[in-house]
């Protein structure tokens, strides 16, 4: 069964368990060009469905399939770079050193190799992390591993036991949102997947009472479960995102952090895409009507799940 408890090991080159559809370009004589053009037009209207890497059903036309295949090919090519570096530097070369704040180690005192690895890692991440490496790399570079190391190993299990059976406004809203979280996903639409997602969300709602639970976190936590494979890893990724990575108060009652992000987005849109910004303004369209969901769900509902 597909889901966070799956422990299937992927080989170095196996980045796309989902079926890839390939469409070949035909080389023809001028006499058949019009016929092929007509066939191509009809083919472009054909809707195809297939399953992506994380079990989501993707629906689109031939152009959409070709774009996804291009993305997957780039991921495979990038994966070869990661594997070459692992062969050269060691399997865990990208794991960040655990440096406590009281050690007082400055950047100047770090080894040159560490700085070189950091620069290399930054470049690689911007080009995409191979799916099989994402759990370990995400935990390391996000700071989730370091955050988890500051509490007892049983912290998550203890939190689950302590919150079992308790009912709060947050748990009631979580229960309401569970069936609506990626309802077409085969694992998240069954009792096992929803129970796993509920435990992660409820546990965090008790960890941070200021946030509790906010709609949008269900999609973030669900995707983290699918990528990280275990509840505890997903929990700590959610914790580091809300507590260290994102703007403060993104998910509190007044959503003030989200409003800040919206303003920054509008300013960037005007600066980088002035024609689009002017067009939206002329239409008196408030971009926050669509962008709010982007930020609250961290694009988990908007972008292909394989992008990482």
C-alpha positions in Angstrom: 0.0 0.0 0.0 1.2 3.5 -0.9 1.8 5.8 2.1 4.1 7.0 4.7 4.7 3.6 6.2 6.0 2.3 2.9 9.7 1.3 3.1 10.3 0.4 -0.5 13.9 1.2 -1.5 14.5 3.0 -4.7 17.6 2.4 -6.8 19.8 5.4 -7.7 18.2 5.9 -11.1 14.6 5.1 -10.1 13.1 8.6 -9.6 9.8 8.1 -11.4 7.8 5.1 -10.2 4.7 6.5 -11.9 4.2 5.5 -15.5 5.8 8.0 -17.9 4.0 8.6 -21.2 6.3 9.3 -24.2 5.2 11.0 -27.4 7.5 10.7 -30.4 7.9 13.5 -32.9 7.2 12.3 -36.5 9.5 13.1 -39.4 7.3 13.4 -42.6 7.3 14.6 -46.1 5.5 17.8 -47.0 2.7 15.8 -48.6 1.6 14.4 -45.3 2.1 17.6 -43.2 -1.5 18.7 -43.3 -2.8 15.3 -42.3 -0.3 15.1 -39.4 -1.2 18.6 -38.3 -4.9 17.6 -38.2 -4.0 14.5 -36.2 -1.8 16.6 -33.8 -4.7 19.0 -33.2 -7.0 16.2 -32.3 -4.3 14.6 -30.1 -3.8 17.9 -28.2 -7.4 17.7 -27.1 -7.1 14.1 -25.7 -7.1 14.0 -22.0 -4.8 11.4 -20.3 -4.5 10.4 -16.7 -1.5 8.9 -14.9 -0.1 8.6 -11.4 2.8 10.8 -10.3 5.7 9.9 -8.0 3.7 10.5 -4.8 0.5 8.8 -5.8 -1.5 11.7 -7.1 -3.6 11.3 -10.3 -2.5 13.8 -12.9 -4.9 14.8 -15.7 -3.9 16.7 -18.7 -3.3 16.7 -22.5 -0.2 15.7 -24.5 1.5 19.0 -23.9 1.1 18.6 -20.1 2.6 15.1 -20.3 5.5 16.3 -22.3 6.3 19.0 -19.8 6.2 16.6 -16.9 8.4 14.2 -18.8 10.9 17.0 -19.3 10.9 17.8 -15.6 11.4 14.2 -14.8 14.3 13.9 -17.2 16.0 17.0 -15.6 15.5 15.3 -12.2 17.2 12.2 -13.5 20.1 14.2 -14.9 20.4 16.1 -11.6 20.3 12.8 -9.7 23.4 11.7 -11.6 25.2 14.7 -10.2 24.2 13.8 -6.7 25.3 10.2 -7.0 28.6 11.3 -8.5 29.2 13.6 -5.5 28.2 10.8 -3.1 30.8 8.5 -4.8 33.4 11.2 -4.4 32.6 12.8 -1.1 30.8 10.1 0.8 27.1 9.2 1.2 26.3 11.9 3.8 28.5 14.7 2.5 25.5 17.1 2.5 24.5 16.6 6.1 25.1 19.8 8.0 27.4 19.6 11.1 25.7 19.9 14.4 27.0 23.1 15.9 25.4 24.3 19.1 25.0 28.0 19.7 27.2 28.0 22.8 30.3 26.7 20.9 30.9 30.1 19.4 32.2 28.8 16.2 32.4 31.5 13.5 32.3 31.0 9.8 36.0 31.9 9.5 36.8 28.9 11.7 34.9 26.4 9.7 36.9 24.0 7.5 37.2 25.0 3.9 35.7 21.7 2.9 32.6 22.5 4.9 32.2 25.9 3.2 32.7 24.3 -0.2 30.1 21.6 0.5 27.6 24.3 1.6 28.1 26.3 -1.6 27.8 23.1 -3.7 24.7 22.0 -1.8 23.0 25.4 -2.3 23.5 25.1 -6.1 22.3 21.6 -6.2 19.1 22.3 -4.2 18.1 25.1 -6.5 18.2 22.6 -9.4 16.2 20.0 -7.5 16.8 17.2 -5.0 16.3 13.6 -6.2 13.1 12.3 -4.6 14.9 9.4 -2.9 17.2 11.9 -1.1 14.6 14.5 -0.2 13.6 13.1 3.3 17.2 13.1 4.5 18.3 16.4 2.8 15.1 18.3 3.9 15.5 17.2 7.5 19.2 18.3 7.5 19.2 21.6 5.7 15.9 22.8 7.2 17.1 22.5 10.7 14.5 19.9 11.6 17.2 17.3 12.7 18.8 19.8 15.0 15.4 20.9 16.4 14.5 17.2 17.1 17.9 16.7 18.9 17.0 19.3 21.6 14.2 17.1 23.0 14.0 13.5 24.3 13.8 10.8 21.6 10.3 9.8 22.8 9.0 13.4 22.4 6.6 12.7 19.5 5.3 9.4 20.9 4.8 11.0 24.3 2.9 13.9 22.7 0.6 11.5 20.8 -0.2 9.6 24.0 -0.8 12.8 26.0 -3.2 14.2 23.4 -5.1 11.0 22.7 -8.9 11.4 23.2 -8.6 15.2 24.0 -11.1 17.4 22.2 -10.4 21.1 21.5 -11.6 23.6 18.8 -8.4 22.7 16.9 -9.1 18.9 16.9 -12.7 19.5 15.8 -11.6 21.6 12.9 -8.9 19.0 12.0 -11.6 16.2 12.0 -13.7 18.4 9.7 -10.9 19.0 7.2 -9.4 15.5 7.0 -11.9 14.1 4.4 -11.3 17.2 2.3 -7.5 16.9 2.2 -6.5 15.6 -1.2 -9.6 13.4 -1.4 -8.5 11.8 -4.7 -5.3 10.4 -3.2 -5.6 6.7 -2.6 -3.7 6.7 0.7 -5.0 10.0 2.1 -8.6 9.0 1.3 -8.6 5.9 3.5 -8.8 5.5 7.3 -5.0 4.7 7.7 -3.9 7.8 5.9 -6.3 10.1 7.6 -5.4 8.7 11.0 -1.7 9.4 10.3 -2.4 12.9 9.2 -4.6 13.6 12.2 -1.9 12.5 14.6 0.6 14.9 13.1 -1.8 17.9 13.0 -3.2 17.2 16.5 0.3 16.8 18.0 1.4 20.1 16.6 -1.7 21.9 17.7 -0.8 21.0 21.3 2.9 21.8 20.8 2.1 25.4 19.7 -1.1 26.7 21.2 -0.6 30.1 19.5 -1.0 28.4 16.1 -3.2 25.5 17.2 -4.6 24.5 13.8 -5.2 26.7 10.7 -6.8 25.6 7.5 -4.0 25.0 4.9 -1.8 23.2 7.4 -3.7 20.0 6.5 -2.3 20.1 2.9 1.2 21.0 4.0 1.3 18.2 6.6 -0.2 15.7 4.1 2.4 16.4 1.5 5.2 16.2 4.1 3.9 12.8 5.1 4.0 11.5 1.5 7.6 12.9 1.0 9.1 12.1 4.4 7.5 8.6 4.8 7.2 8.7 8.6 4.9 10.7 10.9 7.7 11.8 13.2 9.8 13.2 10.3 6.7 15.0 8.9 6.0 16.4 12.4 9.5 17.9 12.8 9.4 19.3 9.2 6.1 21.0 10.0 7.5 22.3 13.3 10.7 23.8 11.7 8.7 25.4 8.9 6.3 27.1 11.2 8.8 28.0 13.9 11.9 28.9 11.9 11.5 29.1 8.2 8.2 30.9 7.5 7.3 34.5 8.4 6.0 34.7 11.9 2.3 34.5 12.5 1.4 33.0 9.1 -1.0 30.6 10.7 -2.2 32.5 13.8 -5.7 33.9 14.1 -5.1 37.2 12.3 -2.9 35.6 9.6 -0.7 38.7 9.8 2.3 36.9 8.4 0.3 35.8 5.4 -0.8 39.4 4.8 2.9 40.4 4.8 3.7 37.7 2.2 0.8 39.0 0.1 2.1 42.5 0.1 5.6 41.4 -0.8 4.2 39.2 -3.6 2.2 42.2 -5.0 5.4 44.4 -4.9 7.4 41.6 -6.6 4.7 41.2 -9.2 4.7 44.9 -10.0 8.5 44.9 -10.2 9.1 41.7 -12.2 5.9 41.4 -14.2 4.7 45.0 -14.6 2.4 44.3 -17.6 0.6 41.5 -15.7 0.3 43.7 -12.6 -1.1 46.6 -14.6 -3.6 44.3 -16.3 -4.8 42.9 -13.0 -5.1 46.4 -11.6 -7.1 47.6 -14.7 -9.5 44.7 -14.1 -9.7 45.6 -10.4 -8.7 42.1 -9.6 -7.2 41.5 -6.1 -4.5 38.9 -6.6 -4.8 37.9 -3.0 -8.0 36.1 -3.9 -6.0 33.4 -5.5 -2.5 33.9 -3.9 -3.7 33.4 -0.3 -4.2 29.7 -0.9 -0.8 29.5 -2.5 0.9 30.7 0.6 -1.2 29.0 3.2 -0.9 25.6 1.5 2.8 26.3 0.5 1.8 25.7 -3.1 1.0 22.0 -2.3 -2.3 22.4 -4.1 -1.0 24.5 -7.0 2.3 22.9 -8.2 3.1 19.4 -9.2 4.0 17.3 -6.2 7.2 16.0 -7.8 8.7 19.5 -7.9 11.3 19.7 -5.1 
